[in-house]
Amino acid sequence: MVVHIVAGAIPSEIGNLQYLELLVIRLNNFTAPIPFEIFNISTITDIDMAYNNLLGHLPSNVGILLPNLYGLYLEGNKLSGTIPSSISNASQFTELDLGDNSLWGLIPKSLGNLRLLEWLTLLVNNLTLGSSTPKFNLFSSLSNLAYLTTLDLSNNQLNGVLQSSIGNLSTSPQELHMDNCNIKGNIPRDIGNLSNLIPLELLNNELTGPIPATLGRLHKLQGLRLYNNRLDGVIPSDLCHLGNLFELFLREIENLKVLRVLELSRNELSGGIPTTIGGLKDLANLSLEDNRLEGSIPESFGELVSLEFLDFSRNNLSSEIPKSLRAVSQLKYLNISFNRLQGKIPVKGPFVNFSAASFMSNDRLCGSRNSCSCVILDKMQKKECENSSGGKLITNSHMEKKFSTRTFTSDRRVQFKQLTW
């Protein structure tokens, strides 16, 4: 039996339907609290009230009288309060979605008792991990969930350390989303035990330390998003074996032929830019903005025939802009400002379309009258530039004043987009 209700308060009399198995009232405009009587129907298997404006708390005894409940979908409402520990009494649960509400407090470790759970989504709430002591360790509790495929805790204030016990989860998880969670500490090596992961999202946190080489074990991984953290060190070459990746940043990636987005802006990565990136013929978006990268821009980048967006701004890159980039005919956006580049700016190919803003605040860059004039630092360089290129001088102070209302490192930068697998 399916109950279709369009609007108004949810009648408490639904609780009298003692043979009801399926209740679906999603995508309506209910604004009252959920009648507690609904959670007393022992025959019900699925409750779907997603995307309404339901208010109030979940009942403290939810789950106790629901021995046959497989799925509870309450996402997209205005529910508040804590997640009752009694929810674990619904032992047949396979899917639980409480996302996009205003729930707060600890994520109950009793969720680990839902042995058949496959889908756990708690995103966009105000939930926390609590203490990482042995008395309360969420990931240790969830290690009992042998069938768990999706865990989404993103956009919560977890305010904790990513515990090594995350590696104790079964090998079944296929999706792990923990972005925008205020997570600190290192990425644990044990995360490499989650061998069936397809997307792994840890972006927009406070993670520090190196990228663990154990991520190279995740051979099914297609999306790895770690940007907007404080990671440092080199990118481990172990990741070059992840042949299914199409959104990633890493070193020695010539085997990743399907990669289209390579993004690791605003971290503290050091060393040179891998020349093997030039072998990624399908790469369209490449951004390593605001790191500590050194050395030259590889000549091999002239082979990136699909590249449309390139941002290396705010690093320590030196030497000349490779002339091979003139062959990248699809390039529509370029930002290599705030480096230590020198020499002449190429004047052919896509360079005819770039303004001086793309090159400002470099050591000794010069261009012709037909490209970007000169972007230099002092009077001596001014004379050298004008003598060598005949270019018109545009000083850094002039450039910064002219473009002070524009932001070159964020407002036009392409980041990873949410994907559905």
C-alpha positions in Angstrom: 0.0 0.0 0.0 1.3 3.5 -0.9 -0.1 6.6 0.8 -0.1 9.7 -1.4 -0.5 13.0 0.5 -0.1 16.3 -1.2 -0.1 19.0 1.6 -1.1 19.8 5.1 0.0 18.2 8.4 0.8 14.5 8.4 -2.2 12.9 10.1 -1.3 10.9 13.2 -4.0 8.4 12.3 -1.5 6.9 9.8 -0.2 5.1 12.9 -3.5 3.1 13.0 -2.6 1.4 9.6 -1.1 -1.6 11.3 -0.5 -3.4 8.0 1.2 -0.5 6.2 4.4 -1.5 4.5 5.4 1.5 2.4 5.0 5.2 3.2 6.2 7.7 0.6 5.4 11.4 1.0 8.5 13.0 -0.3 8.7 16.3 -2.3 5.7 17.9 -0.6 5.4 20.9 1.7 4.7 19.5 5.1 5.8 21.8 7.9 4.6 20.1 11.1 6.6 17.5 13.2 6.5 13.9 12.2 3.8 12.0 14.1 5.5 9.6 16.5 2.7 7.1 15.8 4.3 6.3 12.4 7.3 4.8 14.2 5.0 2.3 15.9 3.9 0.5 12.7 5.7 -2.8 13.0 5.0 -4.0 9.4 6.5 -0.9 7.7 9.5 -1.5 5.5 10.2 1.9 4.0 9.5 5.5 5.3 10.3 8.2 2.8 9.5 11.8 3.9 12.4 13.4 2.1 12.4 17.1 0.9 9.6 18.6 2.9 9.9 21.1 5.7 9.3 18.8 8.6 10.2 20.1 12.0 11.0 18.8 15.5 13.0 15.9 16.9 13.2 12.3 16.1 11.4 10.3 18.8 13.7 8.9 21.5 12.4 5.4 20.9 12.7 5.4 17.1 13.7 2.0 15.8 12.5 0.0 18.8 9.1 -1.0 17.2 10.4 -1.2 13.6 11.7 -4.7 13.2 11.0 -4.8 9.4 12.2 -1.3 8.4 14.8 -1.4 5.6 15.0 2.3 4.6 14.4 5.6 6.4 14.8 8.7 4.2 14.3 12.1 6.0 16.8 14.2 4.0 16.0 17.7 3.0 13.9 18.7 6.0 14.4 21.0 9.1 14.7 18.3 11.7 16.8 19.2 14.8 18.0 17.5 17.9 20.3 14.4 18.2 20.2 11.1 16.4 18.7 8.7 19.0 20.8 5.7 19.8 17.7 3.6 19.7 17.7 3.8 15.9 20.1 0.8 16.0 17.2 -1.4 17.1 15.9 -1.4 13.6 18.2 -4.3 12.8 17.0 -4.7 9.2 18.1 -1.3 8.1 20.0 -1.1 4.8 19.6 2.6 4.0 19.6 5.6 6.4 19.5 9.1 5.0 19.2 12.0 7.5 21.2 14.5 5.4 20.5 18.2 4.9 18.7 18.9 8.3 19.8 20.6 11.5 20.7 17.6 13.6 23.5 18.1 16.1 25.5 16.2 18.7 27.5 13.1 18.5 27.1 10.6 15.7 26.0 7.6 17.8 28.4 4.7 17.8 25.3 2.4 18.0 25.0 2.8 14.3 27.7 0.2 14.1 25.1 -2.4 15.3 23.1 -2.0 12.0 24.9 -5.0 10.5 23.0 -4.9 7.2 23.5 -1.2 6.6 24.6 -0.3 3.1 24.0 3.4 2.8 24.6 6.0 5.6 24.2 9.6 4.7 24.4 12.3 7.3 25.7 15.2 5.2 24.9 18.9 5.9 24.1 18.8 9.6 25.9 19.9 12.7 27.1 16.5 13.9 30.5 15.8 15.5 32.8 12.8 15.9 33.4 13.4 19.6 36.5 12.1 21.3 38.9 9.9 19.5 39.7 7.9 22.6 39.2 4.1 22.7 35.9 4.7 24.5 34.4 6.5 21.5 35.8 5.8 18.1 33.3 6.1 15.3 35.2 4.3 12.6 35.9 1.4 14.9 32.2 1.2 15.6 31.4 1.2 11.9 33.9 -1.6 11.2 31.1 -4.0 11.9 29.2 -2.9 8.8 30.3 -5.5 6.4 27.9 -4.3 3.6 28.4 -0.6 3.9 29.0 0.9 0.4 28.3 4.6 0.9 29.4 6.8 3.9 28.7 10.6 3.5 29.5 12.8 6.5 30.3 15.9 4.5 29.4 19.4 5.6 29.3 18.7 9.3 31.5 20.2 12.0 33.2 16.9 12.9 36.0 18.8 14.6 38.2 15.8 15.0 41.2 13.9 13.7 40.8 11.4 10.9 41.5 8.3 12.9 43.6 5.4 11.7 40.7 3.1 12.5 39.0 4.3 9.2 41.1 1.6 7.7 39.2 -1.0 9.8 36.1 -0.4 7.8 35.3 -3.4 5.6 36.5 -3.5 2.0 32.9 -2.9 0.8 32.8 1.0 1.0 32.7 2.4 -2.5 32.1 6.1 -1.7 33.6 8.1 1.2 32.6 11.8 1.5 34.1 13.8 4.3 34.6 17.3 2.7 34.0 20.5 4.7 34.2 18.8 8.0 36.9 20.7 9.9 39.0 17.5 10.1 42.6 17.9 11.3 45.8 15.8 11.4 47.3 13.6 8.8 45.6 11.4 6.3 46.1 7.9 7.9 48.0 5.3 5.9 45.3 2.8 6.7 42.9 4.5 4.4 44.6 2.5 1.7 42.8 -0.6 3.0 39.5 0.6 1.5 40.2 -1.1 -1.8 36.8 -0.7 -3.4 36.6 3.1 -3.1 35.5 5.0 -6.3 35.3 8.6 -5.0 37.3 9.8 -2.0 36.5 13.3 -0.9 38.5 15.0 1.8 38.6 18.5 0.4 38.2 21.8 2.4 39.5 20.5 5.7 42.6 21.2 7.9 44.5 18.1 6.9 48.3 18.3 7.2 51.4 16.2 6.4 52.1 14.2 3.3 49.8 12.4 0.9 50.1 8.7 2.0 51.6 6.4 -0.7 49.1 3.7 0.4 46.4 5.5 -1.7 48.1 3.7 -4.6 46.3 0.6 -3.4 42.9 2.0 -4.4 42.9 0.6 -7.9 39.2 1.3 -8.5 39.5 5.0 -7.5 38.1 7.4 -10.1 37.9 10.7 -8.1 40.4 11.9 -5.5 39.7 15.4 -4.1 42.0 16.8 -1.5 42.3 20.5 -2.4 42.0 23.3 0.2 44.0 21.5 2.9 47.5 22.1 4.2 49.1 19.1 2.8 52.9 19.2 2.2 55.7 17.1 0.7 56.0 15.4 -2.6 53.2 13.6 -4.5 53.9 9.8 -4.1 54.7 8.0 -7.3 52.8 5.0 -6.0 49.6 6.7 -7.3 50.7 6.3 -10.9 49.1 2.8 -11.0 45.6 4.2 -10.5 44.6 3.8 -14.1 40.8 4.4 -13.5 41.3 7.9 -12.2 39.9 10.8 -14.2 40.0 13.5 -11.5 43.3 13.7 -9.6 46.5 15.5 -8.9 49.8 13.6 -8.8 53.3 12.9 -10.0 54.3 10.4 -12.7 50.8 10.0 -14.1 51.4 9.0 -17.7 49.2 5.9 -17.2 46.1 8.0 -16.4 44.9 8.4 -19.9 41.3 9.3 -19.0 42.2 12.1 -16.6 40.4 15.4 -17.4 40.8 17.5 -14.2 44.0 17.8 -12.2 43.5 20.1 -9.2 45.5 20.7 -6.1 45.3 24.4 -5.4 46.1 26.1 -2.1 48.2 23.5 -0.4 51.9 23.4 0.4 53.2 21.0 -2.2 56.9 21.4 -3.1 59.2 20.2 -5.8 58.9 20.4 -9.6 56.0 19.9 -11.9 56.1 16.4 -13.3 56.9 16.4 -17.0 54.7 13.3 -17.5 51.6 15.4 -17.1 52.3 16.3 -20.8 51.2 12.8 -21.8 47.6 13.4 -20.6 46.0 14.1 -23.9 42.4 14.4 -22.5 43.4 16.8 -19.7 41.2 19.9 -19.9 41.6 21.7 -16.5 45.0 21.9 -14.7 45.3 24.0 -11.5 48.2 23.9 -9.0 47.7 27.5 -7.8 49.2 28.7 -4.5 51.7 26.0 -3.6 55.5 25.9 -3.3 56.3 24.4 -6.7 59.7 25.2 -8.2 61.6 24.8 -11.4 60.3 25.4 -14.9 57.0 24.8 -16.7 57.7 21.6 -18.6 58.1 21.7 -22.4 55.9 18.6 -22.6 52.9 20.7 -21.8 52.8 21.7 -25.4 51.3 18.3 -26.0 48.2 18.9 -23.9 46.0 19.3 -26.9 42.7 19.3 -24.9 43.9 21.8 -22.3 41.5 24.8 -21.7 42.3 26.0 -18.2 45.8 26.4 -16.8 46.6 28.1 -13.4 50.1 28.0 -11.9 49.9 31.3 -10.1 51.5 32.0 -6.7 54.3 29.5 -6.8 58.1 29.8 -7.2 58.3 28.8 -10.9 61.3 30.1 -12.8 62.9 30.1 -16.2 61.1 31.0 -19.4 57.6 30.3 -20.6 58.0 27.3 -22.9 57.3 28.2 -26.6 55.6 24.8 -26.9 52.5 26.2 -25.2 51.8 28.1 -28.5 50.5 24.8 -29.8 47.8 24.4 -27.1 45.2 25.9 -29.3 42.2 25.1 -27.0 43.7 27.1 -24.1 41.2 29.8 -23.0 42.4 30.8 -19.5 46.0 31.2 -18.4 47.3 32.5 -15.0 51.0 32.2 -14.3 51.2 35.4 -12.2 53.2 35.8 -9.0 56.1 33.5 -9.9 59.7 34.1 -10.9 59.4 33.6 -14.6 61.6 35.5 -17.1 62.2 36.0 -20.8 59.8 36.9 -23.6 56.1 36.1 -23.5 55.2 34.0 -26.6 53.2 36.0 -29.1 51.5 33.3 -31.2 48.7 30.8 -30.6 46.5 31.3 -27.6 48.8 34.0 -26.2 47.3 36.6 -28.4 44.1 36.5 -26.3 45.7 36.8 -22.8 46.0 40.1 -21.0 48.9 41.3 -18.9 47.0 40.1 -15.8 48.0 36.5 -16.7 51.7 37.4 -16.3 51.9 40.1 -13.6 54.4 40.0 -10.7 57.1 37.8 -12.3 60.9 38.5 -12.2 61.8 39.5 -15.7 59.0 38.8 -18.2 58.8 40.8 -21.4 56.4 40.8 -24.3 55.8 42.6 -27.6 53.4 45.4 -28.3 51.0 42.9 -29.7 50.8 40.7 -26.6 51.2 41.9 -23.0 53.8 44.6 -23.2 56.2 44.2 -20.2 55.6 43.0 -16.7 58.8 43.8 -14.8 60.1 45.0 -11.5 62.7 47.8 -11.6 64.3 50.4 -13.8 67.2 48.2 -14.9 64.8 45.5 -16.1 62.7 48.2 -17.8 65.7 49.2 -19.9 66.6 45.6 -20.7 63.1 44.8 -21.7 62.5 47.8 -23.9 65.9 47.2 -25.7 65.2 43.5 -26.3 61.5 43.5 -27.3 60.5 47.0 -28.1 57.7 46.5 -25.6 55.7 49.1 -23.8 56.3 49.1 -20.1 53.5 48.3 -17.6 54.9 48.3 -14.1 53.6 46.1 -11.3 52.2 49.0 -9.4 50.2 50.0 -12.4 49.0 46.5 -13.0 48.0 46.0 -9.4 46.0 49.2 -9.4 44.3 48.5 -12.7 43.3 45.0 -11.7 42.8 45.5 -7.9 39.1 44.7 -8.2 39.7 41.3 -9.8 40.6 38.1 -8.1 42.8 35.9 -10.2 43.1 32.9 -7.9 39.5 32.1 -7.1 36.7 33.6 -9.1 37.7 32.0 -12.4 39.2 28.8 -11.1 37.6 25.6 -12.0 37.4 23.1 -9.2 36.1 19.6 -8.9 32.4 19.2 -9.6 30.2 16.9 -7.8 29.8 13.6 -9.7 27.2 10.8 -9.4 28.4 7.3 -9.9 
